Amino acid sequence: MKENFKRNIYYYKRYFLDFFLSQTKDVQKKIKWTLELVMTLERVPSKYFCYLPGTDGLYEIRVEVGNNIFRVFSFFDEETLLSC
């Protein structure tokens, strides 16, 4: 279903994967769901994906699970979204 993607996400080294694997299954499920939104929606609601003002192109993917908020910092590199 790659043809439905508006953008691809690539991960810088193992930083994201190490973070992801250290989370509970519920958190992992919500992270996957949020990443799918970022990949498939043309306009992602700012609740889940937004530019960080005062930075030089840094974005945050925001994941809420219960009372916890997880942030995955990201940036674009030649039209490719990289998460770290």
mmCIF file of the N, C-alpha and C atoms, coordinates in Angstrom:
data_MODEL
# 
_entry.id   MODEL 
# 
loop_
_atom_site.group_PDB 
_atom_site.id 
_atom_site.type_symbol 
_atom_site.label_atom_id 
_atom_site.label_alt_id 
_atom_site.label_comp_id 
_atom_site.label_asym_id 
_atom_site.label_entity_id 
_atom_site.label_seq_id 
_atom_site.pdbx_PDB_ins_code 
_atom_site.Cartn_x 
_atom_site.Cartn_y 
_atom_site.Cartn_z 
_atom_site.occupancy 
_atom_site.B_iso_or_equiv 
_atom_site.pdbx_formal_charge 
_atom_site.auth_seq_id 
_atom_site.auth_comp_id 
_atom_site.auth_asym_id 
_atom_site.auth_atom_id 
_atom_site.pdbx_PDB_model_num 
ATOM 1   N N  . MET A 1 1  ? 0.813  -1.187 0.000  1.00 0.00 ? 1  MET A N  1 
ATOM 2   C CA . MET A 1 1  ? 0.000  0.000  0.000  1.00 0.00 ? 1  MET A CA 1 
ATOM 3   C C  . MET A 1 1  ? 0.858  1.252  0.000  1.00 0.00 ? 1  MET A C  1 
ATOM 4   N N  . LYS A 1 2  ? 2.091  1.090  -0.353 1.00 0.00 ? 2  LYS A N  1 
ATOM 5   C CA . LYS A 1 2  ? 3.020  2.201  -0.366 1.00 0.00 ? 2  LYS A CA 1 
ATOM 6   C C  . LYS A 1 2  ? 2.549  3.336  -1.268 1.00 0.00 ? 2  LYS A C  1 
ATOM 7   N N  . GLU A 1 3  ? 1.792  3.015  -2.320 1.00 0.00 ? 3  GLU A N  1 
ATOM 8   C CA . GLU A 1 3  ? 1.318  4.050  -3.232 1.00 0.00 ? 3  GLU A CA 1 
ATOM 9   C C  . GLU A 1 3  ? 0.381  5.049  -2.552 1.00 0.00 ? 3  GLU A C  1 
ATOM 10  N N  . ASN A 1 4  ? -0.179 4.718  -1.402 1.00 0.00 ? 4  ASN A N  1 
ATOM 11  C CA . ASN A 1 4  ? -1.052 5.630  -0.674 1.00 0.00 ? 4  ASN A CA 1 
ATOM 12  C C  . ASN A 1 4  ? -0.280 6.576  0.239  1.00 0.00 ? 4  ASN A C  1 
ATOM 13  N N  . PHE A 1 5  ? 1.022  6.388  0.354  1.00 0.00 ? 5  PHE A N  1 
ATOM 14  C CA . PHE A 1 5  ? 1.811  7.229  1.248  1.00 0.00 ? 5  PHE A CA 1 
ATOM 15  C C  . PHE A 1 5  ? 2.011  8.617  0.652  1.00 0.00 ? 5  PHE A C  1 
ATOM 16  N N  . LYS A 1 6  ? 1.853  9.621  1.482  1.00 0.00 ? 6  LYS A N  1 
ATOM 17  C CA . LYS A 1 6  ? 2.147  11.005 1.102  1.00 0.00 ? 6  LYS A CA 1 
ATOM 18  C C  . LYS A 1 6  ? 3.614  11.314 1.381  1.00 0.00 ? 6  LYS A C  1 
ATOM 19  N N  . ARG A 1 7  ? 4.177  10.593 2.351  1.00 0.00 ? 7  ARG A N  1 
ATOM 20  C CA . ARG A 1 7  ? 5.594  10.766 2.694  1.00 0.00 ? 7  ARG A CA 1 
ATOM 21  C C  . ARG A 1 7  ? 6.105  9.471  3.309  1.00 0.00 ? 7  ARG A C  1 
ATOM 22  N N  . ASN A 1 8  ? 7.358  9.233  3.158  1.00 0.00 ? 8  ASN A N  1 
ATOM 23  C CA . ASN A 1 8  ? 8.020  8.087  3.785  1.00 0.00 ? 8  ASN A CA 1 
ATOM 24  C C  . ASN A 1 8  ? 8.783  8.578  5.002  1.00 0.00 ? 8  ASN A C  1 
ATOM 25  N N  . ILE A 1 9  ? 8.937  7.708  5.958  1.00 0.00 ? 9  ILE A N  1 
ATOM 26  C CA . ILE A 1 9  ? 9.703  8.031  7.160  1.00 0.00 ? 9  ILE A CA 1 
ATOM 27  C C  . ILE A 1 9  ? 10.900 7.092  7.216  1.00 0.00 ? 9  ILE A C  1 
ATOM 28  N N  . TYR A 1 10 ? 12.063 7.678  7.405  1.00 0.00 ? 10 TYR A N  1 
ATOM 29  C CA . TYR A 1 10 ? 13.289 6.919  7.584  1.00 0.00 ? 10 TYR A CA 1 
ATOM 30  C C  . TYR A 1 10 ? 13.842 7.268  8.950  1.00 0.00 ? 10 TYR A C  1 
ATOM 31  N N  . TYR A 1 11 ? 14.528 6.330  9.560  1.00 0.00 ? 11 TYR A N  1 
ATOM 32  C CA . TYR A 1 11 ? 15.029 6.525  10.918 1.00 0.00 ? 11 TYR A CA 1 
ATOM 33  C C  . TYR A 1 11 ? 16.533 6.701  10.904 1.00 0.00 ? 11 TYR A C  1 
ATOM 34  N N  . TYR A 1 12 ? 16.996 7.652  11.685 1.00 0.00 ? 12 TYR A N  1 
ATOM 35  C CA . TYR A 1 12 ? 18.416 7.949  11.775 1.00 0.00 ? 12 TYR A CA 1 
ATOM 36  C C  . TYR A 1 12 ? 19.077 6.983  12.749 1.00 0.00 ? 12 TYR A C  1 
ATOM 37  N N  . LYS A 1 13 ? 20.018 6.214  12.228 1.00 0.00 ? 13 LYS A N  1 
ATOM 38  C CA . LYS A 1 13 ? 20.725 5.191  13.007 1.00 0.00 ? 13 LYS A CA 1 
ATOM 39  C C  . LYS A 1 13 ? 19.708 4.316  13.744 1.00 0.00 ? 13 LYS A C  1 
ATOM 40  N N  . ARG A 1 14 ? 19.948 3.978  15.008 1.00 0.00 ? 14 ARG A N  1 
ATOM 41  C CA . ARG A 1 14 ? 19.025 3.111  15.764 1.00 0.00 ? 14 ARG A CA 1 
ATOM 42  C C  . ARG A 1 14 ? 18.326 3.868  16.886 1.00 0.00 ? 14 ARG A C  1 
ATOM 43  N N  . TYR A 1 15 ? 18.444 5.180  16.914 1.00 0.00 ? 15 TYR A N  1 
ATOM 44  C CA . TYR A 1 15 ? 17.900 5.948  18.038 1.00 0.00 ? 15 TYR A CA 1 
ATOM 45  C C  . TYR A 1 15 ? 16.406 5.717  18.213 1.00 0.00 ? 15 TYR A C  1 
ATOM 46  N N  . PHE A 1 16 ? 15.661 5.858  17.126 1.00 0.00 ? 16 PHE A N  1 
ATOM 47  C CA . PHE A 1 16 ? 14.210 5.677  17.235 1.00 0.00 ? 16 PHE A CA 1 
ATOM 48  C C  . PHE A 1 16 ? 13.872 4.226  17.560 1.00 0.00 ? 16 PHE A C  1 
ATOM 49  N N  . LEU A 1 17 ? 14.494 3.283  16.879 1.00 0.00 ? 17 LEU A N  1 
ATOM 50  C CA . LEU A 1 17 ? 14.190 1.875  17.102 1.00 0.00 ? 17 LEU A CA 1 
ATOM 51  C C  . LEU A 1 17 ? 14.464 1.475  18.552 1.00 0.00 ? 17 LEU A C  1 
ATOM 52  N N  . ASP A 1 18 ? 15.573 1.914  19.101 1.00 0.00 ? 18 ASP A N  1 
ATOM 53  C CA . ASP A 1 18 ? 15.882 1.615  20.503 1.00 0.00 ? 18 ASP A CA 1 
ATOM 54  C C  . ASP A 1 18 ? 14.819 2.198  21.436 1.00 0.00 ? 18 ASP A C  1 
ATOM 55  N N  . PHE A 1 19 ? 14.424 3.444  21.170 1.00 0.00 ? 19 PHE A N  1 
ATOM 56  C CA . PHE A 1 19 ? 13.366 4.086  21.960 1.00 0.00 ? 19 PHE A CA 1 
ATOM 57  C C  . PHE A 1 19 ? 12.062 3.301  21.832 1.00 0.00 ? 19 PHE A C  1 
ATOM 58  N N  . PHE A 1 20 ? 11.682 2.985  20.600 1.00 0.00 ? 20 PHE A N  1 
ATOM 59  C CA . PHE A 1 20 ? 10.429 2.286  20.321 1.00 0.00 ? 20 PHE A CA 1 
ATOM 60  C C  . PHE A 1 20 ? 10.385 0.934  21.039 1.00 0.00 ? 20 PHE A C  1 
ATOM 61  N N  . LEU A 1 21 ? 11.440 0.161  20.944 1.00 0.00 ? 21 LEU A N  1 
ATOM 62  C CA . LEU A 1 21 ? 11.467 -1.173 21.546 1.00 0.00 ? 21 LEU A CA 1 
ATOM 63  C C  . LEU A 1 21 ? 11.472 -1.139 23.070 1.00 0.00 ? 21 LEU A C  1 
ATOM 64  N N  . SER A 1 22 ? 11.842 -0.010 23.649 1.00 0.00 ? 22 SER A N  1 
ATOM 65  C CA . SER A 1 22 ? 11.853 0.097  25.114 1.00 0.00 ? 22 SER A CA 1 
ATOM 66  C C  . SER A 1 22 ? 10.478 0.451  25.686 1.00 0.00 ? 22 SER A C  1 
ATOM 67  N N  . GLN A 1 23 ? 9.492  0.690  24.820 1.00 0.00 ? 23 GLN A N  1 
ATOM 68  C CA . GLN A 1 23 ? 8.154  1.084  25.252 1.00 0.00 ? 23 GLN A CA 1 
ATOM 69  C C  . GLN A 1 23 ? 7.251  -0.132 25.432 1.00 0.00 ? 23 GLN A C  1 
ATOM 70  N N  . THR A 1 24 ? 6.153  0.061  26.161 1.00 0.00 ? 24 THR A N  1 
ATOM 71  C CA . THR A 1 24 ? 5.161  -0.996 26.328 1.00 0.00 ? 24 THR A CA 1 
ATOM 72  C C  . THR A 1 24 ? 4.450  -1.260 25.004 1.00 0.00 ? 24 THR A C  1 
ATOM 73  N N  . LYS A 1 25 ? 3.764  -2.372 24.913 1.00 0.00 ? 25 LYS A N  1 
ATOM 74  C CA . LYS A 1 25 ? 3.021  -2.707 23.686 1.00 0.00 ? 25 LYS A CA 1 
ATOM 75  C C  . LYS A 1 25 ? 1.960  -1.655 23.370 1.00 0.00 ? 25 LYS A C  1 
ATOM 76  N N  . ASP A 1 26 ? 1.288  -1.119 24.396 1.00 0.00 ? 26 ASP A N  1 
ATOM 77  C CA . ASP A 1 26 ? 0.271  -0.082 24.162 1.00 0.00 ? 26 ASP A CA 1 
ATOM 78  C C  . ASP A 1 26 ? 0.889  1.172  23.561 1.00 0.00 ? 26 ASP A C  1 
ATOM 79  N N  . VAL A 1 27 ? 2.034  1.559  24.069 1.00 0.00 ? 27 VAL A N  1 
ATOM 80  C CA . VAL A 1 27 ? 2.717  2.745  23.535 1.00 0.00 ? 27 VAL A CA 1 
ATOM 81  C C  . VAL A 1 27 ? 3.206  2.469  22.116 1.00 0.00 ? 27 VAL A C  1 
ATOM 82  N N  . GLN A 1 28 ? 3.764  1.296  21.881 1.00 0.00 ? 28 GLN A N  1 
ATOM 83  C CA . GLN A 1 28 ? 4.217  0.940  20.535 1.00 0.00 ? 28 GLN A CA 1 
ATOM 84  C C  . GLN A 1 28 ? 3.063  0.990  19.538 1.00 0.00 ? 28 GLN A C  1 
ATOM 85  N N  . LYS A 1 29 ? 1.909  0.490  19.946 1.00 0.00 ? 29 LYS A N  1 
ATOM 86  C CA . LYS A 1 29 ? 0.728  0.494  19.068 1.00 0.00 ? 29 LYS A CA 1 
ATOM 87  C C  . LYS A 1 29 ? 0.320  1.924  18.714 1.00 0.00 ? 29 LYS A C  1 
ATOM 88  N N  . LYS A 1 30 ? 0.324  2.803  19.691 1.00 0.00 ? 30 LYS A N  1 
ATOM 89  C CA . LYS A 1 30 ? -0.062 4.202  19.437 1.00 0.00 ? 30 LYS A CA 1 
ATOM 90  C C  . LYS A 1 30 ? 0.989  4.919  18.589 1.00 0.00 ? 30 LYS A C  1 
ATOM 91  N N  . ILE A 1 31 ? 2.254  4.614  18.801 1.00 0.00 ? 31 ILE A N  1 
ATOM 92  C CA . ILE A 1 31 ? 3.309  5.205  17.969 1.00 0.00 ? 31 ILE A CA 1 
ATOM 93  C C  . ILE A 1 31 ? 3.115  4.770  16.517 1.00 0.00 ? 31 ILE A C  1 
ATOM 94  N N  . LYS A 1 32 ? 2.872  3.490  16.291 1.00 0.00 ? 32 LYS A N  1 
ATOM 95  C CA . LYS A 1 32 ? 2.643  3.002  14.921 1.00 0.00 ? 32 LYS A CA 1 
ATOM 96  C C  . LYS A 1 32 ? 1.449  3.701  14.287 1.00 0.00 ? 32 LYS A C  1 
ATOM 97  N N  . TRP A 1 33 ? 0.375  3.830  15.036 1.00 0.00 ? 33 TRP A N  1 
ATOM 98  C CA . TRP A 1 33 ? -0.832 4.482  14.526 1.00 0.00 ? 33 TRP A CA 1 
ATOM 99  C C  . TRP A 1 33 ? -0.537 5.934  14.137 1.00 0.00 ? 33 TRP A C  1 
ATOM 100 N N  . THR A 1 34 ? 0.190  6.635  14.979 1.00 0.00 ? 34 THR A N  1 
ATOM 101 C CA . THR A 1 34 ? 0.513  8.040  14.713 1.00 0.00 ? 34 THR A CA 1 
ATOM 102 C C  . THR A 1 34 ? 1.436  8.164  13.504 1.00 0.00 ? 34 THR A C  1 
ATOM 103 N N  . LEU A 1 35 ? 2.411  7.284  13.387 1.00 0.00 ? 35 LEU A N  1 
ATOM 104 C CA . LEU A 1 35 ? 3.303  7.318  12.225 1.00 0.00 ? 35 LEU A CA 1 
ATOM 105 C C  . LEU A 1 35 ? 2.536  7.052  10.931 1.00 0.00 ? 35 LEU A C  1 
ATOM 106 N N  . GLU A 1 36 ? 1.538  6.181  10.996 1.00 0.00 ? 36 GLU A N  1 
ATOM 107 C CA . GLU A 1 36 ? 0.699  5.934  9.817  1.00 0.00 ? 36 GLU A CA 1 
ATOM 108 C C  . GLU A 1 36 ? -0.058 7.195  9.415  1.00 0.00 ? 36 GLU A C  1 
ATOM 109 N N  . LEU A 1 37 ? -0.537 7.956  10.396 1.00 0.00 ? 37 LEU A N  1 
ATOM 110 C CA . LEU A 1 37 ? -1.186 9.238  10.076 1.00 0.00 ? 37 LEU A CA 1 
ATOM 111 C C  . LEU A 1 37 ? -0.220 10.155 9.339  1.00 0.00 ? 37 LEU A C  1 
ATOM 112 N N  . VAL A 1 38 ? 0.979  10.265 9.858  1.00 0.00 ? 38 VAL A N  1 
ATOM 113 C CA . VAL A 1 38 ? 1.987  11.148 9.258  1.00 0.00 ? 38 VAL A CA 1 
ATOM 114 C C  . VAL A 1 38 ? 2.317  10.699 7.837  1.00 0.00 ? 38 VAL A C  1 
ATOM 115 N N  . MET A 1 39 ? 2.354  9.399  7.609  1.00 0.00 ? 39 MET A N  1 
ATOM 116 C CA . MET A 1 39 ? 2.699  8.889  6.282  1.00 0.00 ? 39 MET A CA 1 
ATOM 117 C C  . MET A 1 39 ? 1.563  9.004  5.272  1.00 0.00 ? 39 MET A C  1 
ATOM 118 N N  . THR A 1 40 ? 0.316  8.921  5.734  1.00 0.00 ? 40 THR A N  1 
ATOM 119 C CA . THR A 1 40 ? -0.791 8.792  4.780  1.00 0.00 ? 40 THR A CA 1 
ATOM 120 C C  . THR A 1 40 ? -1.642 10.040 4.598  1.00 0.00 ? 40 THR A C  1 
ATOM 121 N N  . LEU A 1 41 ? -1.671 10.938 5.574  1.00 0.00 ? 41 LEU A N  1 
ATOM 122 C CA . LEU A 1 41 ? -2.509 12.133 5.441  1.00 0.00 ? 41 LEU A CA 1 
ATOM 123 C C  . LEU A 1 41 ? -1.744 13.266 4.766  1.00 0.00 ? 41 LEU A C  1 
ATOM 124 N N  . GLU A 1 42 ? -2.399 13.930 3.841  1.00 0.00 ? 42 GLU A N  1 
ATOM 125 C CA . GLU A 1 42 ? -1.786 15.101 3.195  1.00 0.00 ? 42 GLU A CA 1 
ATOM 126 C C  . GLU A 1 42 ? -1.539 16.197 4.226  1.00 0.00 ? 42 GLU A C  1 
ATOM 127 N N  . ARG A 1 43 ? -2.551 16.463 5.045  1.00 0.00 ? 43 ARG A N  1 
ATOM 128 C CA . ARG A 1 43 ? -2.441 17.475 6.099  1.00 0.00 ? 43 ARG A CA 1 
ATOM 129 C C  . ARG A 1 43 ? -2.659 16.785 7.449  1.00 0.00 ? 43 ARG A C  1 
ATOM 130 N N  . VAL A 1 44 ? -1.572 16.604 8.142  1.00 0.00 ? 44 VAL A N  1 
ATOM 131 C CA . VAL A 1 44 ? -1.627 15.916 9.433  1.00 0.00 ? 44 VAL A CA 1 
ATOM 132 C C  . VAL A 1 44 ? -2.025 16.935 10.504 1.00 0.00 ? 44 VAL A C  1 
ATOM 133 N N  . PRO A 1 45 ? -3.011 16.635 11.342 1.00 0.00 ? 45 PRO A N  1 
ATOM 134 C CA . PRO A 1 45 ? -3.386 17.566 12.415 1.00 0.00 ? 45 PRO A CA 1 
ATOM 135 C C  . PRO A 1 45 ? -2.171 17.904 13.290 1.00 0.00 ? 45 PRO A C  1 
ATOM 136 N N  . SER A 1 46 ? -2.070 19.172 13.665 1.00 0.00 ? 46 SER A N  1 
ATOM 137 C CA . SER A 1 46 ? -0.915 19.622 14.449 1.00 0.00 ? 46 SER A CA 1 
ATOM 138 C C  . SER A 1 46 ? -0.830 18.941 15.808 1.00 0.00 ? 46 SER A C  1 
ATOM 139 N N  . LYS A 1 47 ? -1.900 18.328 16.241 1.00 0.00 ? 47 LYS A N  1 
ATOM 140 C CA . LYS A 1 47 ? -1.865 17.563 17.492 1.00 0.00 ? 47 LYS A CA 1 
ATOM 141 C C  . LYS A 1 47 ? -0.866 16.411 17.384 1.00 0.00 ? 47 LYS A C  1 
ATOM 142 N N  . TYR A 1 48 ? -0.649 15.910 16.171 1.00 0.00 ? 48 TYR A N  1 
ATOM 143 C CA . TYR A 1 48 ? 0.214  14.760 15.951 1.00 0.00 ? 48 TYR A CA 1 
ATOM 144 C C  . TYR A 1 48 ? 1.537  15.089 15.273 1.00 0.00 ? 48 TYR A C  1 
ATOM 145 N N  . PHE A 1 49 ? 1.588  16.190 14.524 1.00 0.00 ? 49 PHE A N  1 
ATOM 146 C CA . PHE A 1 49 ? 2.784  16.508 13.745 1.00 0.00 ? 49 PHE A CA 1 
ATOM 147 C C  . PHE A 1 49 ? 2.860  18.017 13.560 1.00 0.00 ? 49 PHE A C  1 
ATOM 148 N N  . CYS A 1 50 ? 3.920  18.626 14.069 1.00 0.00 ? 50 CYS A N  1 
ATOM 149 C CA . CYS A 1 50 ? 4.001  20.075 13.914 1.00 0.00 ? 50 CYS A CA 1 
ATOM 150 C C  . CYS A 1 50 ? 5.443  20.564 13.876 1.00 0.00 ? 50 CYS A C  1 
ATOM 151 N N  . TYR A 1 51 ? 5.604  21.705 13.228 1.00 0.00 ? 51 TYR A N  1 
ATOM 152 C CA . TYR A 1 51 ? 6.887  22.394 13.159 1.00 0.00 ? 51 TYR A CA 1 
ATOM 153 C C  . TYR A 1 51 ? 7.178  23.003 14.524 1.00 0.00 ? 51 TYR A C  1 
ATOM 154 N N  . LEU A 1 52 ? 8.418  22.939 14.955 1.00 0.00 ? 52 LEU A N  1 
ATOM 155 C CA . LEU A 1 52 ? 8.811  23.534 16.234 1.00 0.00 ? 52 LEU A CA 1 
ATOM 156 C C  . LEU A 1 52 ? 9.351  24.938 15.984 1.00 0.00 ? 52 LEU A C  1 
ATOM 157 N N  . PRO A 1 53 ? 8.578  25.957 16.364 1.00 0.00 ? 53 PRO A N  1 
ATOM 158 C CA . PRO A 1 53 ? 9.015  27.337 16.145 1.00 0.00 ? 53 PRO A CA 1 
ATOM 159 C C  . PRO A 1 53 ? 10.369 27.600 16.801 1.00 0.00 ? 53 PRO A C  1 
ATOM 160 N N  . GLY A 1 54 ? 11.144 28.458 16.164 1.00 0.00 ? 54 GLY A N  1 
ATOM 161 C CA . GLY A 1 54 ? 12.451 28.809 16.699 1.00 0.00 ? 54 GLY A CA 1 
ATOM 162 C C  . GLY A 1 54 ? 13.539 27.819 16.329 1.00 0.00 ? 54 GLY A C  1 
ATOM 163 N N  . THR A 1 55 ? 13.191 26.831 15.505 1.00 0.00 ? 55 THR A N  1 
ATOM 164 C CA . THR A 1 55 ? 14.194 25.854 15.062 1.00 0.00 ? 55 THR A CA 1 
ATOM 165 C C  . THR A 1 55 ? 14.432 26.027 13.576 1.00 0.00 ? 55 THR A C  1 
ATOM 166 N N  . ASP A 1 56 ? 15.439 25.381 13.090 1.00 0.00 ? 56 ASP A N  1 
ATOM 167 C CA . ASP A 1 56 ? 15.757 25.436 11.666 1.00 0.00 ? 56 ASP A CA 1 
ATOM 168 C C  . ASP A 1 56 ? 15.272 24.154 10.987 1.00 0.00 ? 56 ASP A C  1 
ATOM 169 N N  . GLY A 1 57 ? 13.941 23.962 10.950 1.00 0.00 ? 57 GLY A N  1 
ATOM 170 C CA . GLY A 1 57 ? 13.365 22.826 10.248 1.00 0.00 ? 57 GLY A CA 1 
ATOM 171 C C  . GLY A 1 57 ? 13.121 21.588 11.083 1.00 0.00 ? 57 GLY A C  1 
ATOM 172 N N  . LEU A 1 58 ? 13.010 21.739 12.389 1.00 0.00 ? 58 LEU A N  1 
ATOM 173 C CA . LEU A 1 58 ? 12.760 20.591 13.262 1.00 0.00 ? 58 LEU A CA 1 
ATOM 174 C C  . LEU A 1 58 ? 11.257 20.445 13.489 1.00 0.00 ? 58 LEU A C  1 
ATOM 175 N N  . TYR A 1 59 ? 10.778 19.214 13.393 1.00 0.00 ? 59 TYR A N  1 
ATOM 176 C CA . TYR A 1 59 ? 9.371  18.889 13.598 1.00 0.00 ? 59 TYR A CA 1 
ATOM 177 C C  . TYR A 1 59 ? 9.254  17.907 14.751 1.00 0.00 ? 59 TYR A C  1 
ATOM 178 N N  . GLU A 1 60 ? 8.048  17.802 15.288 1.00 0.00 ? 60 GLU A N  1 
ATOM 179 C CA . GLU A 1 60 ? 7.805  16.828 16.341 1.00 0.00 ? 60 GLU A CA 1 
ATOM 180 C C  . GLU A 1 60 ? 6.602  15.979 15.959 1.00 0.00 ? 60 GLU A C  1 
ATOM 181 N N  . ILE A 1 61 ? 6.757  14.670 16.118 1.00 0.00 ? 61 ILE A N  1 
ATOM 182 C CA . ILE A 1 61 ? 5.650  13.730 16.021 1.00 0.00 ? 61 ILE A CA 1 
ATOM 183 C C  . ILE A 1 61 ? 5.258  13.461 17.465 1.00 0.00 ? 61 ILE A C  1 
ATOM 184 N N  . ARG A 1 62 ? 4.010  13.770 17.778 1.00 0.00 ? 62 ARG A N  1 
ATOM 185 C CA . ARG A 1 62 ? 3.554  13.728 19.172 1.00 0.00 ? 62 ARG A CA 1 
ATOM 186 C C  . ARG A 1 62 ? 2.591  12.564 19.371 1.00 0.00 ? 62 ARG A C  1 
ATOM 187 N N  . VAL A 1 63 ? 2.874  11.765 20.404 1.00 0.00 ? 63 VAL A N  1 
ATOM 188 C CA . VAL A 1 63 ? 2.072  10.577 20.695 1.00 0.00 ? 63 VAL A CA 1 
ATOM 189 C C  . VAL A 1 63 ? 1.604  10.665 22.147 1.00 0.00 ? 63 VAL A C  1 
ATOM 190 N N  . GLU A 1 64 ? 0.285  10.603 22.339 1.00 0.00 ? 64 GLU A N  1 
ATOM 191 C CA . GLU A 1 64 ? -0.278 10.629 23.686 1.00 0.00 ? 64 GLU A CA 1 
ATOM 192 C C  . GLU A 1 64 ? -0.856 9.260  24.025 1.00 0.00 ? 64 GLU A C  1 
ATOM 193 N N  . VAL A 1 65 ? -0.451 8.740  25.177 1.00 0.00 ? 65 VAL A N  1 
ATOM 194 C CA . VAL A 1 65 ? -0.987 7.472  25.676 1.00 0.00 ? 65 VAL A CA 1 
ATOM 195 C C  . VAL A 1 65 ? -1.296 7.694  27.149 1.00 0.00 ? 65 VAL A C  1 
ATOM 196 N N  . GLY A 1 66 ? -2.573 7.701  27.478 1.00 0.00 ? 66 GLY A N  1 
ATOM 197 C CA . GLY A 1 66 ? -2.970 7.997  28.854 1.00 0.00 ? 66 GLY A CA 1 
ATOM 198 C C  . GLY A 1 66 ? -2.518 9.398  29.235 1.00 0.00 ? 66 GLY A C  1 
ATOM 199 N N  . ASN A 1 67 ? -1.822 9.524  30.353 1.00 0.00 ? 67 ASN A N  1 
ATOM 200 C CA . ASN A 1 67 ? -1.314 10.827 30.795 1.00 0.00 ? 67 ASN A CA 1 
ATOM 201 C C  . ASN A 1 67 ? 0.089  11.114 30.281 1.00 0.00 ? 67 ASN A C  1 
ATOM 202 N N  . ASN A 1 68 ? 0.639  10.224 29.480 1.00 0.00 ? 68 ASN A N  1 
ATOM 203 C CA . ASN A 1 68 ? 2.002  10.388 28.977 1.00 0.00 ? 68 ASN A CA 1 
ATOM 204 C C  . ASN A 1 68 ? 2.008  10.948 27.565 1.00 0.00 ? 68 ASN A C  1 
ATOM 205 N N  . ILE A 1 69 ? 2.990  11.781 27.295 1.00 0.00 ? 69 ILE A N  1 
ATOM 206 C CA . ILE A 1 69 ? 3.197  12.326 25.959 1.00 0.00 ? 69 ILE A CA 1 
ATOM 207 C C  . ILE A 1 69 ? 4.605  11.959 25.528 1.00 0.00 ? 69 ILE A C  1 
ATOM 208 N N  . PHE A 1 70 ? 4.701  11.368 24.342 1.00 0.00 ? 70 PHE A N  1 
ATOM 209 C CA . PHE A 1 70 ? 5.993  10.991 23.769 1.00 0.00 ? 70 PHE A CA 1 
ATOM 210 C C  . PHE A 1 70 ? 6.224  11.850 22.541 1.00 0.00 ? 70 PHE A C  1 
ATOM 211 N N  . ARG A 1 71 ? 7.454  12.306 22.362 1.00 0.00 ? 71 ARG A N  1 
ATOM 212 C CA . ARG A 1 71 ? 7.788  13.151 21.223 1.00 0.00 ? 71 ARG A CA 1 
ATOM 213 C C  . ARG A 1 71 ? 8.926  12.518 20.436 1.00 0.00 ? 71 ARG A C  1 
ATOM 214 N N  . VAL A 1 72 ? 8.732  12.457 19.128 1.00 0.00 ? 72 VAL A N  1 
ATOM 215 C CA . VAL A 1 72 ? 9.768  11.969 18.226 1.00 0.00 ? 72 VAL A CA 1 
ATOM 216 C C  . VAL A 1 72 ? 10.166 13.147 17.359 1.00 0.00 ? 72 VAL A C  1 
ATOM 217 N N  . PHE A 1 73 ? 11.404 13.572 17.484 1.00 0.00 ? 73 PHE A N  1 
ATOM 218 C CA . PHE A 1 73 ? 11.869 14.719 16.715 1.00 0.00 ? 73 PHE A CA 1 
ATOM 219 C C  . PHE A 1 73 ? 12.234 14.271 15.310 1.00 0.00 ? 73 PHE A C  1 
ATOM 220 N N  . SER A 1 74 ? 11.866 15.112 14.334 1.00 0.00 ? 74 SER A N  1 
ATOM 221 C CA . SER A 1 74 ? 12.008 14.763 12.927 1.00 0.00 ? 74 SER A CA 1 
ATOM 222 C C  . SER A 1 74 ? 12.423 15.982 12.118 1.00 0.00 ? 74 SER A C  1 
ATOM 223 N N  . PHE A 1 75 ? 12.918 15.714 10.918 1.00 0.00 ? 75 PHE A N  1 
ATOM 224 C CA . PHE A 1 75 ? 13.242 16.789 9.981  1.00 0.00 ? 75 PHE A CA 1 
ATOM 225 C C  . PHE A 1 75 ? 13.158 16.237 8.566  1.00 0.00 ? 75 PHE A C  1 
ATOM 226 N N  . PHE A 1 76 ? 13.047 17.136 7.602  1.00 0.00 ? 76 PHE A N  1 
ATOM 227 C CA . PHE A 1 76 ? 12.985 16.736 6.204  1.00 0.00 ? 76 PHE A CA 1 
ATOM 228 C C  . PHE A 1 76 ? 14.369 16.862 5.589  1.00 0.00 ? 76 PHE A C  1 
ATOM 229 N N  . ASP A 1 77 ? 14.732 15.877 4.782  1.00 0.00 ? 77 ASP A N  1 
ATOM 230 C CA . ASP A 1 77 ? 15.981 15.894 4.038  1.00 0.00 ? 77 ASP A CA 1 
ATOM 231 C C  . ASP A 1 77 ? 15.647 15.575 2.594  1.00 0.00 ? 77 ASP A C  1 
ATOM 232 N N  . GLU A 1 78 ? 15.636 16.601 1.755  1.00 0.00 ? 78 GLU A N  1 
ATOM 233 C CA . GLU A 1 78 ? 15.283 16.433 0.343  1.00 0.00 ? 78 GLU A CA 1 
ATOM 234 C C  . GLU A 1 78 ? 13.957 15.687 0.184  1.00 0.00 ? 78 GLU A C  1 
ATOM 235 N N  . GLU A 1 79 ? 12.922 16.211 0.800  1.00 0.00 ? 79 GLU A N  1 
ATOM 236 C CA . GLU A 1 79 ? 11.560 15.663 0.722  1.00 0.00 ? 79 GLU A CA 1 
ATOM 237 C C  . GLU A 1 79 ? 11.367 14.358 1.482  1.00 0.00 ? 79 GLU A C  1 
ATOM 238 N N  . THR A 1 80 ? 12.354 13.897 2.204  1.00 0.00 ? 80 THR A N  1 
ATOM 239 C CA . THR A 1 80 ? 12.245 12.680 2.988  1.00 0.00 ? 80 THR A CA 1 
ATOM 240 C C  . THR A 1 80 ? 12.200 13.045 4.463  1.00 0.00 ? 80 THR A C  1 
ATOM 241 N N  . LEU A 1 81 ? 11.258 12.482 5.199  1.00 0.00 ? 81 LEU A N  1 
ATOM 242 C CA . LEU A 1 81 ? 11.140 12.742 6.623  1.00 0.00 ? 81 LEU A CA 1 
ATOM 243 C C  . LEU A 1 81 ? 12.037 11.784 7.388  1.00 0.00 ? 81 LEU A C  1 
ATOM 244 N N  . LEU A 1 82 ? 12.929 12.340 8.201  1.00 0.00 ? 82 LEU A N  1 
ATOM 245 C CA . LEU A 1 82 ? 13.838 11.538 9.025  1.00 0.00 ? 82 LEU A CA 1 
ATOM 246 C C  . LEU A 1 82 ? 13.463 11.719 10.473 1.00 0.00 ? 82 LEU A C  1 
ATOM 247 N N  . SER A 1 83 ? 13.384 10.634 11.208 1.00 0.00 ? 83 SER A N  1 
ATOM 248 C CA . SER A 1 83 ? 13.065 10.683 12.631 1.00 0.00 ? 83 SER A CA 1 
ATOM 249 C C  . SER A 1 83 ? 14.277 10.239 13.426 1.00 0.00 ? 83 SER A C  1 
ATOM 250 N N  . CYS A 1 84 ? 14.486 10.925 14.553 1.00 0.00 ? 84 CYS A N  1 
ATOM 251 C CA . CYS A 1 84 ? 15.638 10.568 15.376 1.00 0.00 ? 84 CYS A CA 1 
ATOM 252 C C  . CYS A 1 84 ? 15.239 10.515 16.842 1.00 0.00 ? 84 CYS A C  1 
# 
